Amino acid sequence: MADNELHYLELLDIGRQIQSRERSSAEVTQALLARIASLDPHLHSYACLMAEQALTDAHRADAEIAAGHARGPLHGVPLAVKDLLWTKGTPTGHGMTIHRDFRPKEDATVVRRLREAGAVLLGKLQQTEGAFADHHPGITPPVNPWGAALWPGASSSGSGVATAAGLCFGALGTDTGGSIRFPSAANGITGLKPTWGRVSRHGAFELAASLDHIGPMARSAADAGAILAAIAGADPLDPTAAQQPVPDYLASMTRGVRGLRVGIDRGWTLDRVDGPTRAVLQDALRTVQELGAAVHEIAFPDTTQAVLDWLPLCAVETAVAHEATFPARRGEYGPGLAALIDAGRGMGAMDYQRLLLRRADLCGRVAALFESVDLLLVPATAIAAPTVQRMATFAQDAELLSGMLRYTCPFDLTGSPTITLPGGTTAEGAPVALQFVAPHFGEHLLVQAGWAYQRATDWHRRHPAPGATARSA
């Protein structure tokens, strides 16, 4: 690949070049900083660039590698993180004007673990206000590099845009109702939402504590597995982080899907989506069968109530997360986040308990499905490549809201791990995605399935030309 295309290499590929000293981390970091300077004034994916520190860290990585002290596959590789993750001494705004001057005194656990793995952090990536649905009125939203008219995804939009546009080799995002999966699907990249508790949340601003998941967004399933291996695991600073040992995802991924049981509810997944999404799912089903997976028909629990319940559950937890500044500084909040918090503060205890009981019922029903299958194949969304204009009515349009959340928020309610993979395009050339879902702590199965699917297809190797004119309804 030519030097002017190195920005689209997969993380593991550029890592091997850096760790073998074919390229230097400093050279690669400087190339990406130059690309960010050229493209990001239009794409707006970075909230804060850490250029000086990144170059210092890149030179340190080169010195360590030259001395024979390579730390692993992330060593020397430029990555970036969502702006709700604390970075010591660096502004961490959470997409909010209230926090624009907040400089944490410590790194979030996931940031510290990326540094310990030798990664070079380029900066903080833009997000929606408080990681909810809308960008703060005072912040310019990121622009989808496949076309400015296309929605860039929800709260981890900066992570999706920067990874897709070659402004980093991978990023961290968070997912509370779909915000790793929406921007991964919209920008044509791979996103892995781990099991709730697989990754520590210490040093991350909350949207809704029991729904928030931190995970990697990258160019491939293998890259996502490498990042997850670095950030996952128990953490004394977060008692909710799971104690289970972290597998070597890269060592097991080449097992692929042969012999795995893939479940699909055809009525739920194929009959309730648009044409481009249906075509992608049908192609993916044929692909996994050809790769040796056994397809099983299943009946997924009705998600109608889950979609209705997600918002008030999120609202209550968001109200708790913001009690220090809301309603005292209400005037500094955008209308969408303020309305969510108002709803949460108004929730009665008995109504909230009913939500919790229905959530527990859904968790049990989804867990039971994995007694007979290893993975589920589901859409990433019901609507392929929505436009910014269409998504402007997201919160008010019940049909659109249901179609977008139907295949995402249930797996935040259950805490189930999922991987989102690019699987095709619309007639206009915009990305369309699919998801695999695994049982709790089945991330190794997701990496296996993603690796096998991406060995058989090339959708993840297709990249946008920033400033493109792809259009979709």
C-alpha positions in Angstrom: 0.0 0.0 0.0 1.3 3.5 -0.9 2.4 5.8 1.9 -0.5 8.1 1.1 -2.9 5.2 1.9 -1.3 3.9 5.1 -4.2 5.6 7.1 -6.5 2.8 5.8 -4.4 -0.1 7.0 -5.9 -2.3 9.6 -4.6 -1.8 13.2 -2.9 -5.2 13.3 -1.2 -4.5 9.9 0.2 -1.1 10.8 1.1 -2.5 14.2 3.2 -5.3 12.7 5.0 -2.7 10.5 5.8 -0.5 13.5 6.8 -3.4 15.8 9.1 -4.9 13.0 10.5 -1.3 12.5 9.5 -1.3 8.9 7.9 2.0 9.8 8.3 4.2 12.9 5.4 5.1 15.2 6.6 8.7 15.0 6.3 8.6 11.2 2.8 7.1 11.3 1.6 9.4 14.0 2.8 12.4 12.1 1.1 11.2 8.9 -2.2 10.9 10.8 -1.9 14.3 12.5 -1.3 15.8 9.0 -4.4 14.0 7.7 -6.5 15.2 10.7 -5.3 18.8 10.0 -6.4 18.4 6.4 -9.7 16.7 6.8 -11.1 17.2 10.3 -12.0 20.9 9.8 -14.7 19.5 7.6 -15.5 16.2 9.4 -15.4 17.6 13.0 -14.6 14.2 14.5 -12.1 15.4 17.2 -13.2 17.4 20.2 -9.6 17.8 21.4 -6.3 16.9 19.7 -3.4 15.7 21.8 -0.7 16.2 19.1 2.3 17.1 21.2 1.7 14.2 23.7 1.0 11.8 20.8 4.4 12.5 19.2 6.2 12.2 22.5 4.5 8.8 23.1 5.3 7.7 19.6 9.0 8.4 20.0 8.9 6.6 23.3 7.3 3.6 21.6 9.9 3.6 18.9 12.7 3.6 21.5 11.1 0.7 23.4 10.6 -1.3 20.3 14.2 -0.7 19.2 15.4 -1.9 22.6 13.5 -5.1 22.1 10.6 -4.3 24.5 7.6 -4.5 22.3 4.4 -4.6 24.4 2.0 -6.2 22.0 -0.1 -5.5 19.0 -1.2 -2.0 20.0 2.4 -0.8 20.7 3.1 2.4 18.7 -0.3 2.4 17.0 -2.3 5.7 16.9 -5.8 5.4 18.4 -8.3 7.8 19.9 -11.0 7.8 22.5 -14.5 9.2 23.0 -14.6 12.5 24.9 -16.4 11.0 27.9 -13.3 9.0 28.9 -11.1 10.8 31.4 -7.6 11.7 30.2 -5.3 13.1 32.8 -4.7 16.8 32.3 -6.6 16.9 29.0 -10.1 18.5 28.5 -12.8 15.9 28.8 -16.1 17.6 27.8 -18.7 14.7 27.5 -20.2 16.7 24.6 -21.4 19.3 27.1 -20.5 23.0 27.5 -20.7 22.5 31.3 -17.6 20.3 31.2 -15.6 22.0 28.5 -12.9 23.1 31.0 -12.8 19.8 33.0 -9.3 18.4 33.2 -9.3 15.0 35.0 -6.6 14.3 37.6 -6.3 10.7 36.4 -6.9 8.5 33.3 -10.0 6.4 32.9 -9.1 2.7 33.5 -9.5 2.0 29.7 -7.3 4.9 28.8 -4.6 3.8 31.2 -4.8 0.3 29.8 -4.4 1.5 26.3 -1.3 3.5 27.4 0.1 0.4 29.1 -0.4 -1.5 25.9 1.8 1.1 24.2 -0.9 2.8 22.1 -0.4 6.3 21.0 -3.5 8.5 21.8 -4.2 11.1 19.2 -7.0 12.8 21.0 -10.6 12.9 22.2 -13.5 12.2 19.8 -16.7 14.3 19.6 -20.0 12.9 20.9 -23.6 13.9 21.5 -24.4 15.9 24.6 -24.0 13.7 27.7 -23.9 10.6 25.3 -27.6 10.9 24.6 -29.3 11.4 21.3 -28.5 15.0 20.2 -25.4 17.1 19.9 -25.3 20.2 22.1 -26.6 23.2 20.2 -23.2 24.9 20.8 -21.1 22.0 19.3 -20.7 21.1 15.6 -21.7 17.5 14.9 -19.3 15.1 13.1 -19.9 14.6 9.4 -20.2 11.1 7.9 -17.3 10.7 5.5 -19.4 8.7 3.1 -21.6 11.8 2.5 -22.5 14.9 4.4 -26.2 14.1 4.0 -25.8 10.8 5.8 -26.4 10.4 9.6 -23.0 9.8 11.3 -24.6 7.8 14.1 -25.5 8.7 17.7 -23.3 9.5 20.6 -20.0 7.8 19.5 -20.3 9.6 16.1 -16.8 11.1 16.4 -15.3 7.6 17.0 -17.2 6.2 13.9 -16.2 9.1 11.6 -12.6 9.3 12.6 -12.1 5.5 12.2 -13.9 5.4 8.9 -12.0 8.5 7.5 -8.5 7.2 8.4 -8.0 9.7 11.2 -7.0 6.9 13.7 -6.6 3.1 13.5 -9.3 2.4 16.0 -11.2 4.1 18.8 -13.2 3.6 21.9 -16.9 4.3 22.0 -19.7 3.7 24.4 -23.1 2.1 23.9 -26.2 2.7 26.1 -28.9 2.3 23.5 -26.9 1.6 20.3 -24.1 4.2 20.2 -21.3 1.8 19.3 -23.5 0.1 16.8 -25.2 3.1 15.1 -22.0 4.9 14.2 -20.3 1.6 13.2 -23.1 0.8 10.9 -23.4 4.4 9.5 -19.7 4.7 8.9 -19.0 1.2 7.6 -16.7 0.0 10.4 -16.6 -2.8 12.9 -17.9 -2.2 16.4 -17.8 -4.6 19.4 -20.1 -3.9 22.3 -18.8 -6.2 25.1 -20.8 -7.8 27.9 -21.8 -5.3 30.6 -19.0 -5.6 33.2 -16.4 -7.0 30.8 -14.8 -3.5 30.6 -14.3 -1.2 33.6 -16.3 2.0 33.5 -14.1 3.8 36.0 -13.3 7.3 34.8 -16.1 7.4 32.2 -18.9 10.0 32.4 -22.2 8.1 32.8 -25.3 8.3 30.7 -27.1 5.4 32.4 -24.8 3.3 34.6 -26.5 -0.1 34.2 -26.8 0.3 30.5 -23.4 1.9 29.6 -20.9 -0.3 27.7 -17.4 0.7 26.6 -16.0 -1.0 23.6 -13.7 -0.8 20.5 -14.6 0.6 17.1 -12.1 -0.5 14.4 -11.7 -1.6 10.8 -12.0 -5.3 11.4 -13.1 -7.9 14.0 -9.5 -8.8 14.6 -8.6 -5.2 15.3 -11.6 -4.9 17.7 -10.4 -8.1 19.4 -6.9 -6.7 19.9 -8.3 -3.5 21.5 -10.8 -5.4 23.7 -8.0 -7.7 25.0 -6.1 -4.6 26.2 -9.0 -2.8 27.9 -11.0 -5.7 29.4 -10.8 -7.3 32.8 -11.4 -6.8 36.5 -10.7 -3.4 38.1 -10.5 -2.6 41.8 -11.6 0.9 40.9 -14.9 -0.4 39.5 -16.5 -3.2 41.6 -19.0 -3.9 38.8 -16.2 -4.9 36.4 -16.3 -8.7 36.0 -13.7 -11.0 37.5 -13.7 -13.5 34.6 -10.2 -13.9 33.0 -9.8 -12.2 29.6 -9.3 -14.6 26.8 -6.7 -14.2 24.0 -9.2 -13.2 21.3 -6.6 -13.3 18.5 -5.4 -16.8 19.4 -8.9 -18.3 19.1 -10.4 -16.2 16.3 -9.2 -18.4 13.4 -11.5 -21.2 14.6 -14.2 -19.3 12.7 -17.8 -20.4 12.6 -17.5 -24.0 11.5 -19.7 -26.0 13.8 -21.3 -23.0 15.5 -25.1 -22.8 15.8 -26.4 -19.4 14.5 -30.0 -18.6 15.4 -32.3 -16.4 13.4 -35.9 -15.3 13.9 -36.8 -14.6 10.2 -40.0 -12.8 11.1 -38.3 -10.4 13.5 -35.1 -9.9 11.4 -36.2 -10.1 7.8 -39.8 -9.0 7.7 -39.4 -5.8 9.7 -36.5 -4.2 7.9 -36.0 -2.3 4.7 -34.8 -3.8 1.4 -31.1 -3.0 1.6 -31.0 -4.4 5.2 -32.9 -7.5 4.3 -30.5 -8.2 1.4 -27.4 -7.8 3.7 -28.9 -10.2 6.2 -29.8 -12.8 3.6 -26.2 -12.6 2.1 -24.7 -12.9 5.6 -26.9 -16.0 6.3 -25.7 -17.7 3.1 -22.1 -16.8 3.9 -22.0 -18.3 7.4 -23.7 -21.4 6.1 -21.0 -21.8 3.5 -18.4 -21.3 6.2 -19.8 -24.3 8.1 -22.2 -22.8 10.6 -25.5 -24.5 11.3 -28.5 -22.2 11.1 -31.3 -22.7 13.6 -34.7 -21.1 13.6 -35.5 -19.3 16.8 -38.3 -17.2 18.2 -36.9 -14.0 19.7 -38.9 -12.4 22.6 -41.2 -9.5 21.5 -39.2 -6.3 21.7 -42.1 -3.9 21.6 -42.2 -3.3 25.3 -38.4 -3.3 25.6 -38.1 -0.4 23.2 -40.8 1.5 25.1 -39.1 0.7 28.5 -35.5 1.6 27.5 -36.1 5.4 27.4 -37.6 5.7 30.9 -35.0 3.4 32.4 -32.3 5.5 30.8 -34.0 8.7 32.0 -33.9 7.7 35.7 -30.3 6.7 35.6 -29.3 9.8 33.6 -31.1 12.0 36.2 -29.0 10.4 38.9 -25.8 10.9 36.9 -26.5 14.7 36.5 -27.9 15.5 39.9 -24.9 17.7 40.7 -25.6 20.1 37.8 -29.3 19.6 37.0 -31.6 21.4 37.5 -29.1 24.0 39.0 -27.5 24.7 35.6 -30.5 23.7 33.4 -29.9 26.7 31.1 -26.6 25.2 29.9 -28.3 21.9 28.8 -29.6 21.3 25.3 -33.3 20.5 25.0 -33.0 16.8 24.3 -30.9 15.9 27.3 -32.8 18.3 29.6 -36.1 16.6 28.6 -34.7 13.2 29.3 -33.6 14.2 32.8 -36.9 15.8 33.5 -38.6 12.5 32.6 -36.3 10.6 34.9 -36.8 12.9 37.8 -40.6 12.5 37.4 -40.6 8.7 37.4 -42.5 7.1 40.3 -41.1 4.3 42.3 -43.8 1.8 41.4 -43.6 2.5 37.7 -39.8 2.1 37.9 -40.1 -1.2 39.7 -42.4 -2.4 36.9 -39.7 -1.5 34.4 -37.1 -3.4 36.3 -39.3 -6.5 36.4 -39.9 -6.4 32.7 -36.2 -6.0 32.1 -35.4 -9.0 34.3 -38.0 -11.0 32.3 -36.4 -10.0 29.0 -32.9 -10.9 30.3 -34.1 -14.4 31.3 -35.8 -15.0 27.9 -32.7 -13.9 25.9 -30.3 -16.0 28.1 -32.5 -19.0 27.5 -32.1 -18.7 23.7 -28.4 -19.5 24.1 -29.2 -22.9 25.4 -29.8 -24.0 21.8 -27.6 -21.6 19.8 -24.2 -20.0 20.0 -24.8 -16.8 18.2 -27.8 -14.7 16.9 -27.8 -13.0 13.6 -29.8 -9.7 13.7 -29.9 -6.4 11.8 -27.8 -3.5 13.1 -30.9 -1.3 12.4 -34.1 -1.7 10.5 -33.3 1.3 8.3 -30.2 1.4 6.1 -28.2 4.6 5.9 -30.7 7.2 7.2 -30.0 10.8 6.4 -29.3 13.6 8.9 -32.6 15.2 7.8 -34.6 12.1 8.6 -32.9 11.5 11.9 -33.7 15.0 13.0 -37.1 13.7 13.9 -35.7 10.6 15.7 -37.1 11.3 19.2 -40.5 12.4 17.9 -41.2 9.8 15.2 -42.4 6.6 16.9 -42.0 4.4 13.9 -38.4 5.6 13.2 -37.5 5.3 16.9 -38.8 1.8 17.1 -37.0 0.8 13.9 -33.7 2.2 15.1 -33.8 0.8 18.6 -35.5 -2.5 18.0 -32.2 -4.3 17.3 -30.0 -2.4 19.7 -31.5 -1.4 23.0 -32.7 -4.9 23.9 -29.1 -6.0 24.1 -28.2 -3.1 26.3 -31.0 -4.0 28.6 -29.7 -7.6 28.7 -26.0 -6.7 28.8 -25.4 -9.1 25.9 -22.2 -8.7 23.8 -22.6 -7.9 20.1 -20.4 -7.2 17.0 -21.5 -4.9 14.2 -20.0 -5.6 10.8 -20.3 -3.8 7.4 -22.2 -6.2 5.1 -23.1 -4.2 2.0 -24.2 -0.9 0.6 -27.3 0.9 -0.6 -27.8 1.6 -4.3 -26.2 5.0 -3.6 -23.1 3.5 -2.0 -23.8 4.1 1.7 -22.8 1.4 4.2 -25.3 -1.2 5.5 -24.5 -3.4 8.5 -25.5 -6.6 10.4 -24.9 -7.8 14.0 -23.9 -11.1 15.7 -25.0 -11.4 19.3 -23.4 -13.8 21.8 -24.2 -15.0 25.3 -22.6 -13.1 28.2 -18.8 -13.2 28.0 -19.0 -14.7 24.5 -16.9 -12.0 22.9 -14.5 -14.7 21.6 -17.3 -16.1 19.5 -18.0 -12.6 18.1 -14.4 -12.1 17.1 -14.4 -15.6 15.6 -17.6 -15.0 13.6 -16.5 -11.5 12.6 -13.1 -12.8 11.5 -14.6 -15.6 9.4 -17.2 -13.3 7.8 -14.5 -10.7 6.9 -12.2 -13.3 5.5 -15.1 -14.3 3.1 -16.2 -10.7 2.2 -14.5 -7.4 1.6 -17.0 -4.9 2.9 -14.8 -3.9 5.8 -12.0 -3.0 3.3 -14.1 -0.4 1.4 -13.4 3.1 2.5 -15.0 6.5 1.9 -13.5 9.4 0.1 -14.3 12.2 2.6 -16.5 14.7 0.9 -18.3 12.0 -1.1 -21.8 12.5 -2.2 -23.5 9.2 -1.3 -27.2 9.7 -0.7 -29.9 7.6 0.9 -33.4 8.1 2.0 
